[in-house]
Amino acid sequence: MKAVIYARYSSDNQREESIEGQLRECTAYCKKNDITILRTYIDRAMSAKTDHRPDFQRMIKDSAKGLFDVIIVWKLDRFARNRYDSAHYKAQLRKYGVKVLSATENISEGPEGIILESMLEGMAECYSAELSEKVIRGHTENALKCKYNGGTPTFGFVIDKDKCYQIDPHTAPVVLESFTRYADGATMKEVMQYLVESGFTTVRGRKIDLNFIARLLKNRKYIGEYSYRHIVTPGGIPAIVPQDLFDRVQQRLEANRKAPARHKAEDDYLLTTKLFCGTCGAMMVGVRAAPAPAKAGNTIITAV
């Protein structure tokens, strides 16, 4: 019998069995049952609540090639924590003659095995739902205290040991300068060039682009507003940008968003007010180019 091993380590719960531990137990199971391992598929820090798992999808696709007979998992919840997804993908695998086997859960082939497997999958989905509720509850408690809830910190802030937002003395002045320059008439591109030429990158070390500038200029954290889900707390964190400066920037952004009204031409552009630039987020407008001799004019779509 030929098999592949699927291992997944979820970021939902750091106490779960490591990838190495899963592979070790799955390998031991295959050796004990005289099963040949062809390859392994591994998804790290991926939740099984969704099917957006690169190696999992690759494995499902490969199952159609008839290269292996079974998929070995450490526990069934590695395959899926959602009963619908589990049933959907197992039905797909059955069409190709592929089964899913658990290395640590003794599930028989008979009718009682079907019941046990359903119970285990139901318990896994229940556990996942409970874990999600606990995470949201913990994040809500943090939010009520205006504390950091994880993820990439906002440019201009640092997080202290108590998980509170503090102004970053290195990047906060640049945030304020960016707002000031834009309010005084600089374009987003000019603000971006200022940051890049000053040697700044995003918090993750990536090159600053127009999307970053667009998000920065709209971010209400800079006026001290903390938000999480339905919880919004004005003054919950230190402010970097004065309210009046922030308001001036928003007014200019809104004016630029409505700018196509100034470009009214003889032609009707049906996507006006509906089409936005994927790079800078600005409204797109149709502009009639000068026609070549004996040819109709060409329309150019550009951001304003």
Secondary structure, DSSP 8 states (H G I E B T S, - for coil): -EEEEEEEE-TT-TTS--HHHHHHHHHHHHHHTT-EEEEEEEEES--TTSS--HHHHHHHHHHTTT--SEEEESSHHHH-SSHHHHHHHHHHHHHTT-EEEESSS---SSHHHHHHHHHHHHHHHHHHHHHHHHHHHHHHHHHHTTB--SSS--TTEEE-TTSBEEE-TTTHHHHHHHHHHHHTT--HHHHHHHHHHTT---TTS----HHHHHHHHH-GGGGT-EEETTEEETTSS--SS-HHHHHHHHHHHHHHHTGGGGG--SS--TTTTT-B-TTT--BEEEEE----TTS---EEEEE-
